[in-house]
Amino acid sequence: MDDLKFCYKCETAKERAEFNKKTRSKDGLQDECKTCKNVFRVAYYKKHSDKERIACKAWQDAHPDKSAAIGGKSLAIKRGGSASDIYDIELCIPFYAEARRLSRETGIPHHVDHIIPIAKGGLHCQTNLQVITATENIKKGDSYVCQT
């Protein structure tokens, strides 16, 4: 009986593996099973998706540089990179602000680029970022040109 837990939502006893972890509870597991939790999440999203999307868009519009910095980190991690121990989002935001400013003032799109590409083992951190034109960035791809 120790390997079963009662789900208060569906009122059934299930295997402990059917419950997500919760470190603050006595047994280390949530009170509702994964299935019940997923049903709740789907229903909540359907009910609130427009409201959340509008709030998210409003925040992004109010904080475009920070939003871009967060997106840049997410994209770097998605591409197999990682943020280093010295990563500080507040120090990365100016790169995204500068890219937006240059794009706006010159009419030429600018990107925030990794000096040492993520594909070549470069980290996503403020010391490995630079602002270059979109054309240069696309031309560069994942090659590393040592700048002395």
DSSP file (Angstrom, degrees, kcal/mol; ACC not computed):
  #  RESIDUE AA STRUCTURE BP1 BP2  ACC     N-H-->O    O-->H-N    N-H-->O    O-->H-N    TCO  KAPPA ALPHA  PHI   PSI    X-CA   Y-CA   Z-CA
    1    1 A M    >         0   0    0      0, 0.0     3,-1.4     0, 0.0     0, 0.0   0.000 360.0 360.0 360.0 -17.7    0.0    0.0    0.0
    2    2 A D  T 3   +     0   0    0      1,-0.3    14,-0.0     3,-0.0     0, 0.0   0.758 360.0  57.9 -67.7 -24.5    3.0    2.3    0.4
    3    3 A D  T 3  S+     0   0    0     12,-0.1    13,-1.7    13,-0.0     2,-0.3   0.348  95.9  80.0 -90.3   9.2    3.5    2.6   -3.3
    4    4 A L  E <   -A   15   0A   0     -3,-1.4     2,-0.3    11,-0.2    11,-0.2  -0.864  57.3-170.6-112.4 150.0   -0.1    4.0   -3.8
    5    5 A K  E     -A   14   0A   0      9,-3.0     9,-3.2    -2,-0.3     2,-0.5  -0.988  23.2-120.2-137.9 147.1   -1.3    7.5   -3.3
    6    6 A F  E     -A   13   0A   0     -2,-0.3     2,-0.6     7,-0.2     7,-0.2  -0.756  16.8-146.8 -92.5 127.8   -4.8    8.9   -3.3
    7    7 A C  E  >> -A   12   0A   0      5,-2.8     4,-1.3    -2,-0.5     5,-0.7  -0.843   2.9-157.9 -92.0 120.1   -5.7   11.7   -5.8
    8    8 A Y  T  45S+     0   0    0     23,-1.5    -1,-0.1    -2,-0.6    24,-0.1   0.733  87.1  55.0 -72.9 -20.8   -8.2   14.0   -4.3
    9    9 A K  T  45S+     0   0    0     22,-0.3    -1,-0.2     1,-0.1    23,-0.1   0.970 123.3  21.4 -75.4 -56.3   -9.5   15.3   -7.7
   10   10 A C  T  45S-     0   0    0      2,-0.1    -2,-0.2     0, 0.0    -1,-0.1   0.512 100.2-133.2 -91.8  -4.1  -10.4   12.0   -9.3
   11   11 A E  T  <5 +     0   0    0     -4,-1.3     2,-0.3     1,-0.2    -3,-0.2   0.879  61.8 122.3  55.6  45.9  -10.7   10.2   -5.9
   12   12 A T  E   < -A    7   0A   0     -5,-0.7    -5,-2.8    -7,-0.1     2,-0.5  -0.957  64.9-116.2-133.0 154.9   -8.7    7.1   -6.9
   13   13 A A  E     +A    6   0A   0     -2,-0.3     2,-0.3    -7,-0.2    -7,-0.2  -0.775  42.5 174.0 -88.9 131.2   -5.6    5.5   -5.6
   14   14 A K  E     -A    5   0A   0     -9,-3.2    -9,-3.0    -2,-0.5     5,-0.0  -0.866  38.0 -79.9-134.0 165.3   -2.7    5.5   -8.1
   15   15 A E  E >   -A    4   0A   0     -2,-0.3     3,-1.8   -11,-0.2   -11,-0.2  -0.316  41.8-118.6 -61.0 148.5    0.9    4.6   -8.3
   16   16 A R  G >  S+     0   0    0    -13,-1.7     3,-1.6     1,-0.3    -1,-0.1   0.788 112.8  67.6 -61.8 -27.7    3.3    7.2   -6.8
   17   17 A A  G 3  S+     0   0    0      1,-0.3    -1,-0.3   -14,-0.2   -13,-0.1   0.671  87.4  69.3 -66.4 -15.9    4.9    7.6  -10.2
   18   18 A E  G <  S+     0   0    0     -3,-1.8    16,-3.2     2,-0.1     2,-0.4   0.362  91.2  75.8 -82.6   4.9    1.6    9.2  -11.4
   19   19 A F  E <  S-B   33   0B   0     -3,-1.6    14,-0.1    14,-0.2     2,-0.1  -0.935  78.9-125.5-121.4 141.0    2.2   12.3   -9.2
   20   20 A N  E     -     0   0B   0     12,-0.5    10,-2.6    -2,-0.4     2,-0.1  -0.415  38.9 -95.5 -75.9 158.6    4.5   15.2   -9.7
   21   21 A K  E     +B   29   0B   0      8,-0.2     8,-0.3    -2,-0.1     2,-0.3  -0.421  36.9 179.0 -74.9 149.8    7.0   16.1   -7.1
   22   22 A K    >   -     0   0    0      6,-2.1     3,-1.5    -2,-0.1     6,-0.2  -0.785  12.5-163.3-150.4 103.3    6.3   18.8   -4.5
   23   23 A T  T 3  S+     0   0    0      1,-0.3     6,-0.1    -2,-0.3     5,-0.1   0.751  85.4  60.3 -65.1 -25.5    9.1   19.3   -2.0
   24   24 A R  T 3  S+     0   0    0      4,-0.1    -1,-0.3     3,-0.1     2,-0.2   0.601  88.0  88.8 -80.9  -9.8    7.0   21.2    0.6
   25   25 A S  S X  S-     0   0    0     -3,-1.5     3,-0.6     1,-0.1    -3,-0.1  -0.504  86.7-115.8 -86.9 159.5    4.5   18.3    1.1
   26   26 A K  T 3  S+     0   0    0      1,-0.2    -1,-0.1    -2,-0.2    -3,-0.0   0.893 115.9  35.6 -60.6 -42.6    5.1   15.6    3.7
   27   27 A D  T 3  S-     0   0    0      2,-0.3    -1,-0.2    -5,-0.0     3,-0.1   0.466 111.3-115.7 -93.3  -0.5    5.4   12.8    1.2
   28   28 A G  S <  S+     0   0    0     -3,-0.6    -6,-2.1     1,-0.3     2,-0.3   0.597  81.8 100.7  80.7  11.0    7.2   14.9   -1.4
   29   29 A L  E    S-B   21   0B   0     -8,-0.3    -1,-0.3    -6,-0.1    -2,-0.3  -0.909  75.2-104.3-129.0 155.9    4.4   14.6   -4.0
   30   30 A Q  E     -     0   0B   0    -10,-2.6    -8,-0.1    -2,-0.3     4,-0.1  -0.278  29.1-120.8 -70.8 164.4    1.5   16.8   -5.2
   31   31 A D  E    S+     0   0B   0    -24,-0.1   -23,-1.5     2,-0.1     2,-0.4   0.691  93.8  56.9 -81.1 -20.2   -2.1   16.1   -4.0
   32   32 A E  E    S-     0   0B   0    -25,-0.2   -12,-0.5   -24,-0.1    -2,-0.1  -0.881  88.1-112.4-115.6 147.5   -3.5   15.6   -7.5
   33   33 A C  E  >  -B   19   0B   0     -2,-0.4     4,-2.3   -14,-0.1   -14,-0.2  -0.192  31.4-105.8 -71.7 165.7   -2.3   13.1  -10.2
   34   34 A K  H  > S+     0   0    0    -16,-3.2     4,-2.4     1,-0.2     5,-0.2   0.870 119.3  54.5 -60.5 -39.1   -0.6   14.2  -13.4
   35   35 A T  H  > S+     0   0    0    -17,-0.3     4,-2.1     2,-0.2    -1,-0.2   0.935 110.6  44.2 -62.3 -47.8   -3.7   13.4  -15.4
   36   36 A C  H  > S+     0   0    0      1,-0.2     4,-2.2     2,-0.2    -1,-0.2   0.891 112.9  52.5 -64.5 -39.6   -5.9   15.6  -13.3
   37   37 A K  H  X S+     0   0    0     -4,-2.3     4,-2.5     1,-0.2    -1,-0.2   0.904 109.6  48.9 -63.0 -41.9   -3.3   18.4  -13.3
   38   38 A N  H  X S+     0   0    0     -4,-2.4     4,-2.5     2,-0.2    -1,-0.2   0.880 108.7  52.7 -66.9 -38.3   -3.1   18.3  -17.1
   39   39 A V  H  X S+     0   0    0     -4,-2.1     4,-2.2     2,-0.2    -1,-0.2   0.923 111.5  47.5 -61.1 -43.8   -6.9   18.4  -17.5
   40   40 A F  H  X S+     0   0    0     -4,-2.2     4,-2.8     2,-0.2    -2,-0.2   0.926 111.1  50.7 -62.3 -45.9   -6.9   21.5  -15.2
   41   41 A R  H  X S+     0   0    0     -4,-2.5     4,-2.7     1,-0.2    -2,-0.2   0.911 110.8  48.2 -60.7 -44.1   -4.0   23.1  -17.2
   42   42 A V  H  X S+     0   0    0     -4,-2.5     4,-2.3     2,-0.2    -1,-0.2   0.932 114.2  46.0 -62.5 -46.2   -5.8   22.6  -20.5
   43   43 A A  H  X S+     0   0    0     -4,-2.2     4,-1.9    -5,-0.2    -2,-0.2   0.906 113.7  49.3 -64.0 -41.7   -9.1   24.0  -19.2
   44   44 A Y  H  X S+     0   0    0     -4,-2.8     4,-2.5     2,-0.2    -2,-0.2   0.924 111.1  49.4 -63.9 -44.6   -7.3   27.0  -17.6
   45   45 A Y  H  X S+     0   0    0     -4,-2.7     4,-2.0     1,-0.2    -2,-0.2   0.916 110.2  50.3 -62.5 -43.5   -5.4   27.8  -20.8
   46   46 A K  H  < S+     0   0    0     -4,-2.3     4,-0.3     1,-0.2    -1,-0.2   0.883 115.8  43.4 -61.2 -37.7   -8.5   27.7  -22.9
   47   47 A K  H  < S+     0   0    0     -4,-1.9    -2,-0.2    -5,-0.2    -1,-0.2   0.853 128.7  25.2 -76.4 -35.4  -10.3   30.0  -20.5
   48   48 A H  H  X S+     0   0    0     -4,-2.5     4,-2.7    -5,-0.2     5,-0.3   0.358  86.3 105.1-113.8   4.1   -7.4   32.5  -20.0
   49   49 A S  H  X S+     0   0    0     -4,-2.0     4,-2.6     1,-0.2     5,-0.2   0.888  84.4  46.4 -60.0 -42.8   -5.3   32.2  -23.1
   50   50 A D  H  > S+     0   0    0     -4,-0.3     4,-2.3     2,-0.2    -1,-0.2   0.927 114.1  48.4 -64.7 -43.9   -6.4   35.5  -24.6
   51   51 A K  H  > S+     0   0    0      1,-0.2     4,-2.1     2,-0.2    -2,-0.2   0.911 114.9  44.9 -62.6 -44.0   -6.0   37.4  -21.4
   52   52 A E  H  X S+     0   0    0     -4,-2.7     4,-2.7     2,-0.2    -1,-0.2   0.892 111.9  52.1 -68.4 -40.0   -2.5   36.0  -20.8
   53   53 A R  H  X S+     0   0    0     -4,-2.6     4,-2.4    -5,-0.3    -2,-0.2   0.905 111.0  47.8 -62.8 -41.5   -1.4   36.6  -24.4
   54   54 A I  H  X S+     0   0    0     -4,-2.3     4,-2.3     2,-0.2    -2,-0.2   0.913 113.2  47.7 -65.8 -43.3   -2.5   40.2  -24.1
   55   55 A A  H  X S+     0   0    0     -4,-2.1     4,-2.1     2,-0.2    -2,-0.2   0.902 112.9  48.9 -64.7 -40.8   -0.7   40.7  -20.8
   56   56 A C  H  X S+     0   0    0     -4,-2.7     4,-2.4     2,-0.2    -2,-0.2   0.920 111.9  48.4 -64.3 -44.7    2.4   39.1  -22.2
   57   57 A K  H  X S+     0   0    0     -4,-2.4     4,-2.4     1,-0.2    -2,-0.2   0.886 109.9  52.5 -63.9 -39.3    2.3   41.2  -25.3
   58   58 A A  H  X S+     0   0    0     -4,-2.3     4,-1.9     2,-0.2    -1,-0.2   0.908 110.4  47.8 -63.3 -42.0    1.8   44.4  -23.2
   59   59 A W  H  X S+     0   0    0     -4,-2.1     4,-1.8     2,-0.2    -2,-0.2   0.927 111.6  50.0 -65.1 -43.5    4.9   43.5  -21.1
   60   60 A Q  H  < S+     0   0    0     -4,-2.4     7,-0.2     1,-0.2    -2,-0.2   0.890 111.1  49.2 -61.7 -39.6    7.0   42.8  -24.2
   61   61 A D  H  < S+     0   0    0     -4,-2.4    -1,-0.2     1,-0.2    -2,-0.2   0.855 113.3  47.0 -67.7 -34.4    5.9   46.1  -25.7
   62   62 A A  H  < S+     0   0    0     -4,-1.9    -2,-0.2     1,-0.2    -1,-0.2   0.751 125.3  30.2 -77.9 -24.4    6.8   47.9  -22.4
   63   63 A H     X  +     0   0    0     -4,-1.8     4,-2.5    -5,-0.1    -1,-0.2  -0.501  69.8 156.7-131.8  63.0   10.2   46.2  -22.1
   64   64 A P  H  > S+     0   0    0      0, 0.0     4,-2.1     0, 0.0     5,-0.1   0.859  75.0  46.9 -63.5 -37.2   11.4   45.4  -25.7
   65   65 A D  H  > S+     0   0    0      2,-0.2     4,-2.2     1,-0.2     5,-0.1   0.919 114.9  44.8 -72.9 -42.5   15.1   45.2  -24.9
   66   66 A K  H  > S+     0   0    0      2,-0.2     4,-2.4     1,-0.2     5,-0.2   0.895 113.1  52.4 -66.6 -38.5   14.7   42.9  -21.8
   67   67 A S  H  X S+     0   0    0     -4,-2.5     4,-2.4    -7,-0.2    -2,-0.2   0.911 110.2  48.1 -61.4 -43.0   12.2   40.8  -23.8
   68   68 A A  H  X S+     0   0    0     -4,-2.1     4,-2.5    -5,-0.2    -2,-0.2   0.882 110.4  51.8 -65.7 -38.1   14.8   40.5  -26.6
   69   69 A A  H  X S+     0   0    0     -4,-2.2     4,-2.0     2,-0.2    -2,-0.2   0.901 110.9  47.3 -65.4 -40.8   17.5   39.5  -24.1
   70   70 A I  H  X S+     0   0    0     -4,-2.4     4,-2.3     2,-0.2    -2,-0.2   0.919 113.4  48.7 -65.2 -43.4   15.3   36.8  -22.6
   71   71 A G  H  X S+     0   0    0     -4,-2.4     4,-2.5     1,-0.2    -2,-0.2   0.873 109.1  53.6 -63.8 -37.7   14.4   35.6  -26.1
   72   72 A G  H  X S+     0   0    0     -4,-2.5     4,-2.2     2,-0.2    -1,-0.2   0.901 109.6  47.1 -64.0 -41.6   18.1   35.6  -27.1
   73   73 A K  H  X S+     0   0    0     -4,-2.0     4,-2.4     2,-0.2     5,-0.2   0.929 112.4  49.9 -65.7 -44.3   19.1   33.5  -24.1
   74   74 A S  H  X S+     0   0    0     -4,-2.3     4,-2.5     1,-0.2    -2,-0.2   0.911 111.7  48.4 -60.2 -42.7   16.2   31.0  -24.8
   75   75 A L  H  X S+     0   0    0     -4,-2.5     4,-1.8     2,-0.2    -1,-0.2   0.897 110.0  51.8 -65.7 -40.5   17.2   30.7  -28.4
   76   76 A A  H  <>S+     0   0    0     -4,-2.2     5,-2.5     2,-0.2    -2,-0.2   0.915 112.4  45.5 -62.4 -42.6   20.9   30.1  -27.4
   77   77 A I  H ><5S+     0   0    0     -4,-2.4     3,-1.7     1,-0.2    -2,-0.2   0.900 110.0  54.4 -67.5 -40.2   19.9   27.3  -25.0
   78   78 A K  H 3<5S+     0   0    0     -4,-2.5    -1,-0.2     1,-0.3    -2,-0.2   0.840 104.6  55.9 -60.9 -33.1   17.5   25.8  -27.6
   79   79 A R  T 3<5S-     0   0    0     -4,-1.8    -1,-0.3    -5,-0.1    -2,-0.2   0.337 131.1 -92.8 -83.8   7.9   20.5   25.7  -30.1
   80   80 A G  T < 5S+     0   0    0     -3,-1.7    -3,-0.2     1,-0.3    -2,-0.1   0.483  88.7 118.1  99.6   2.9   22.5   23.7  -27.6
   81   81 A G      < -     0   0    0     -5,-2.5     2,-0.3    -6,-0.2    -1,-0.3  -0.231  47.5-145.6 -89.6-176.6   24.3   26.4  -25.8
   82   82 A S        -     0   0    0     40,-0.4    42,-2.1    -3,-0.1     2,-0.4  -0.990  19.6-110.1-148.0 155.4   24.3   27.4  -22.2
   83   83 A A  B     -c  124   0C   0     -2,-0.3    42,-0.2    40,-0.2    40,-0.0  -0.706  41.2-127.0 -83.7 137.5   24.5   30.6  -20.2
   84   84 A S    >   -     0   0    0     40,-0.5     3,-1.5    -2,-0.4    -1,-0.1  -0.188  25.2 -99.2 -79.4 175.4   27.8   30.8  -18.3
   85   85 A D  T 3  S+     0   0    0      1,-0.3    -1,-0.1    40,-0.0    -2,-0.0   0.749 124.1  54.8 -65.1 -24.2   28.2   31.4  -14.6
   86   86 A I  T 3  S+     0   0    0      2,-0.0    -1,-0.3     0, 0.0    40,-0.2   0.411  78.4 129.3 -91.3   3.2   29.0   35.0  -15.4
   87   87 A Y    <   +     0   0    0     -3,-1.5     2,-0.4    38,-0.1    38,-0.1  -0.358  30.1 175.2 -61.2 131.5   25.7   35.5  -17.4
   88   88 A D    >>  -     0   0    0      1,-0.1     3,-1.2    -2,-0.1     4,-1.0  -0.934  24.2-154.5-140.3 114.3   23.8   38.6  -16.2
   89   89 A I  H >> S+     0   0    0     -2,-0.4     4,-1.9     1,-0.3     3,-0.6   0.851  95.5  60.0 -59.7 -34.8   20.7   39.6  -18.1
   90   90 A E  H 34 S+     0   0    0      1,-0.2    -1,-0.3     2,-0.2    -3,-0.0   0.813 106.6  47.3 -64.4 -28.8   21.1   43.3  -17.1
   91   91 A L  H <4 S+     0   0    0     -3,-1.2    -1,-0.2     1,-0.2     4,-0.2   0.649 111.8  51.1 -84.3 -16.5   24.5   43.4  -18.8
   92   92 A C  H XX S+     0   0    0     -4,-1.0     3,-1.2    -3,-0.6     4,-1.1   0.757  91.5  75.9 -88.1 -28.0   23.2   41.7  -21.9
   93   93 A I  H 3X S+     0   0    0     -4,-1.9     4,-2.4     1,-0.3     3,-0.4   0.869  86.3  61.2 -54.5 -42.2   20.2   44.1  -22.4
   94   94 A P  H 3> S+     0   0    0      0, 0.0     4,-2.5     0, 0.0    -1,-0.3   0.827  99.7  56.3 -58.3 -30.1   22.4   47.0  -23.7
   95   95 A F  H <> S+     0   0    0     -3,-1.2     4,-2.2    -4,-0.2    -2,-0.2   0.928 110.4  43.6 -64.5 -44.0   23.5   44.8  -26.7
   96   96 A Y  H  X S+     0   0    0     -4,-1.1     4,-2.1    -3,-0.4    -1,-0.2   0.866 113.6  51.5 -69.6 -36.3   19.8   44.3  -27.7
   97   97 A A  H  X S+     0   0    0     -4,-2.4     4,-2.6     2,-0.2    -2,-0.2   0.915 110.7  48.7 -64.4 -43.2   19.1   48.0  -27.1
   98   98 A E  H  X S+     0   0    0     -4,-2.5     4,-2.9    -5,-0.2     5,-0.3   0.901 109.9  51.4 -64.8 -41.4   22.0   49.0  -29.3
   99   99 A A  H  X S+     0   0    0     -4,-2.2     4,-2.2     1,-0.2    11,-0.3   0.915 112.6  46.0 -61.9 -42.9   20.9   46.5  -32.1
  100  100 A R  H  X S+     0   0    0     -4,-2.1     4,-2.3     2,-0.2    -2,-0.2   0.913 113.6  49.5 -65.2 -42.2   17.4   48.0  -32.0
  101  101 A R  H  X S+     0   0    0     -4,-2.6     4,-2.9     2,-0.2     5,-0.2   0.939 112.7  46.0 -62.9 -48.2   18.8   51.6  -32.0
  102  102 A L  H  X S+     0   0    0     -4,-2.9     4,-2.6     1,-0.2     6,-0.5   0.898 112.8  50.5 -62.8 -40.6   21.1   51.0  -35.0
  103  103 A S  H  X S+     0   0    0     -4,-2.2     4,-1.6    -5,-0.3    -1,-0.2   0.920 114.3  44.8 -62.1 -43.4   18.4   49.2  -36.9
  104  104 A R  H  < S+     0   0    0     -4,-2.3    -2,-0.2    -5,-0.2    -1,-0.2   0.913 118.4  41.7 -67.6 -44.0   16.0   52.1  -36.3
  105  105 A E  H  < S+     0   0    0     -4,-2.9    -2,-0.2    -5,-0.2    -1,-0.2   0.860 125.6  31.2 -76.4 -36.1   18.5   54.9  -37.1
  106  106 A T  H  < S-     0   0    0     -4,-2.6    -3,-0.2    -5,-0.2    -2,-0.2   0.697  93.7-130.6 -96.3 -20.5   20.3   53.4  -40.1
  107  107 A G  S  < S+     0   0    0     -4,-1.6    -4,-0.1    -5,-0.4    -3,-0.1   0.479  74.2 115.8  80.0   1.4   17.4   51.4  -41.6
  108  108 A I  S    S-     0   0    0     -6,-0.5    -1,-0.3    -5,-0.0    -2,-0.2  -0.913  73.4-116.0-104.0 124.5   19.8   48.4  -41.8
  109  109 A P        -     0   0    0      0, 0.0    25,-2.9     0, 0.0    26,-0.4  -0.346  32.4-163.6 -62.0 135.9   18.8   45.4  -39.6
  110  110 A H  E     -D  133   0D   0    -11,-0.3     2,-0.3    23,-0.3    23,-0.3  -0.925   1.5-159.8-120.0 147.2   21.3   44.7  -36.9
  111  111 A H  E     -D  132   0D   0     21,-3.2    21,-2.2    -2,-0.4     2,-0.6  -0.862  24.1-118.6-121.5 156.1   21.6   41.5  -34.8
  112  112 A V  E     -D  131   0D   0     -2,-0.3     2,-0.3    19,-0.2    19,-0.2  -0.882  44.1-168.8 -90.8 123.4   23.1   40.5  -31.6
  113  113 A D  E     -D  130   0D   0     17,-3.6    17,-2.1    -2,-0.6     2,-0.6  -0.819  25.4-119.7-118.4 150.9   25.7   37.9  -32.5
  114  114 A H  E     -D  129   0D   0     -2,-0.3    15,-0.2    15,-0.2    10,-0.1  -0.808  16.3-150.6 -86.9 124.7   27.9   35.5  -30.5
  115  115 A I  S    S+     0   0    0     13,-2.4    30,-0.3    -2,-0.6    -1,-0.2   0.967  97.8  34.7 -59.6 -54.2   31.6   36.2  -31.1
  116  116 A I  S    S-     0   0    0     12,-0.3    -1,-0.3     7,-0.2    28,-0.1  -0.919 109.3-119.6 -97.8 113.0   32.4   32.5  -30.6
  117  117 A P    > > -     0   0    0      0, 0.0     5,-2.6     0, 0.0     3,-1.2  -0.100   7.8-124.2 -57.7 148.5   29.3   30.8  -32.0
  118  118 A I  G > 5S+     0   0    0      1,-0.3     3,-1.8     3,-0.2     6,-0.1   0.887 113.5  59.3 -55.1 -41.2   27.2   28.6  -29.8
  119  119 A A  G 3 5S+     0   0    0      1,-0.3    -1,-0.3     2,-0.1    23,-0.1   0.725 104.9  50.0 -63.7 -21.7   27.8   25.7  -32.3
  120  120 A K  G < 5S-     0   0    0     -3,-1.2    -1,-0.3    23,-0.1    -2,-0.2   0.188 132.9 -87.1-102.7  15.3   31.6   26.1  -31.7
  121  121 A G  T < 5S+     0   0    0     -3,-1.8    -3,-0.2     1,-0.3    -2,-0.1   0.509  77.5 149.9  95.8   5.4   31.3   25.9  -27.9
  122  122 A G      < -     0   0    0     -5,-2.6   -40,-0.4     1,-0.1    -1,-0.3  -0.370  39.8-128.6 -70.3 151.7   30.7   29.6  -27.2
  123  123 A L        -     0   0    0    -42,-0.1     2,-1.2    -2,-0.1   -40,-0.2  -0.653  14.5-117.1 -98.8 156.2   28.6   30.7  -24.2
  124  124 A H  B     +c   83   0C   0    -42,-2.1   -40,-0.5    -2,-0.2     2,-0.3  -0.781  68.9 119.0 -91.6  94.9   25.7   33.0  -24.1
  125  125 A C  S >  S-     0   0    0     -2,-1.2     3,-2.1   -42,-0.2   -38,-0.1  -0.964  77.9 -97.5-152.2 164.8   27.0   35.7  -21.9
  126  126 A Q  G >  S+     0   0    0     -2,-0.3     3,-0.9     1,-0.3   -39,-0.1   0.757 118.7  58.3 -60.4 -27.6   27.8   39.4  -22.1
  127  127 A T  G 3  S+     0   0    0      1,-0.2    -1,-0.3   -41,-0.0    -3,-0.1   0.596 107.0  48.8 -78.8  -9.1   31.5   38.9  -22.9
  128  128 A N  G <  S+     0   0    0     -3,-2.1   -13,-2.4   -13,-0.1     2,-0.3   0.147  93.9  96.5-114.1  17.5   30.6   36.8  -26.0
  129  129 A L  E <   +D  114   0D   0     -3,-0.9     2,-0.3   -15,-0.2   -15,-0.2  -0.823  40.8 167.1-111.7 149.3   28.1   39.2  -27.6
  130  130 A Q  E     -D  113   0D   0    -17,-2.1   -17,-3.6    -2,-0.3     2,-0.6  -0.975  32.5-121.4-150.1 158.4   28.5   41.8  -30.3
  131  131 A V  E     +D  112   0D   0     -2,-0.3     2,-0.3   -19,-0.2   -19,-0.2  -0.922  41.8 156.5-105.9 122.3   26.2   43.9  -32.5
  132  132 A I  E     -D  111   0D   0    -21,-2.2   -21,-3.2    -2,-0.6    -2,-0.0  -0.894  47.2 -81.7-136.2 166.8   26.7   43.4  -36.2
  133  133 A T  E  >  -D  110   0D   0     -2,-0.3     4,-2.4   -23,-0.3   -23,-0.3  -0.314  38.9-117.4 -67.8 155.3   24.5   43.9  -39.3
  134  134 A A  H  > S+     0   0    0    -25,-2.9     4,-2.6     1,-0.2     5,-0.2   0.880 115.6  55.1 -60.4 -38.4   22.1   41.1  -40.2
  135  135 A T  H  > S+     0   0    0    -26,-0.4     4,-2.3     1,-0.2    -1,-0.2   0.926 109.5  45.7 -61.9 -45.8   23.9   40.6  -43.5
  136  136 A E  H  > S+     0   0    0      2,-0.2     4,-2.6     1,-0.2    -1,-0.2   0.901 112.9  51.3 -62.8 -41.0   27.3   40.1  -41.7
  137  137 A N  H  X S+     0   0    0     -4,-2.4     4,-2.0     2,-0.2    -2,-0.2   0.917 112.0  45.0 -64.2 -44.0   25.7   37.8  -39.1
  138  138 A I  H  < S+     0   0    0     -4,-2.6    -1,-0.2     2,-0.2    -2,-0.2   0.896 114.7  49.1 -67.3 -39.7   24.0   35.6  -41.8
  139  139 A K  H  < S+     0   0    0     -4,-2.3    -2,-0.2    -5,-0.2    -1,-0.2   0.889 110.8  50.9 -64.4 -40.2   27.3   35.5  -43.8
  140  140 A K  H >< S+     0   0    0     -4,-2.6     3,-2.1    -5,-0.2    -2,-0.2   0.884  80.5 164.8 -65.9 -40.3   29.3   34.6  -40.7
  141  141 A G  T 3< S-     0   0    0     -4,-2.0    -1,-0.2     1,-0.3    -2,-0.1  -0.347  72.0 -27.2  56.9-130.0   26.9   31.7  -39.8
  142  142 A D  T 3  S+     0   0    0     -4,-0.1    -1,-0.3   -25,-0.1     2,-0.2   0.098 106.4 118.9-104.6  23.2   28.6   29.5  -37.2
  143  143 A S    <   -     0   0    0     -3,-2.1     2,-0.6   -27,-0.1   -23,-0.1  -0.556  57.3-137.8 -85.5 155.3   32.2   30.3  -38.3
  144  144 A Y        -     0   0    0     -2,-0.2     2,-0.7   -28,-0.1   -28,-0.1  -0.954  13.8-168.4-117.8 116.8   34.6   31.9  -35.9
  145  145 A V        -     0   0    0     -2,-0.6     2,-0.3   -30,-0.3    -5,-0.0  -0.917  23.0-132.5-106.1 113.0   36.8   34.7  -37.1
  146  146 A C        -     0   0    0     -2,-0.7     2,-0.7     1,-0.1   -30,-0.0  -0.490  17.8-155.2 -67.8 122.3   39.5   35.6  -34.6
  147  147 A Q              0   0    0     -2,-0.3    -1,-0.1     1,-0.1    -2,-0.0  -0.882 360.0 360.0-103.6 110.5   39.6   39.3  -34.2
  148  148 A T              0   0    0     -2,-0.7    -1,-0.1     0, 0.0    -2,-0.0   0.423 360.0 360.0-106.1 360.0   43.0   40.5  -33.0
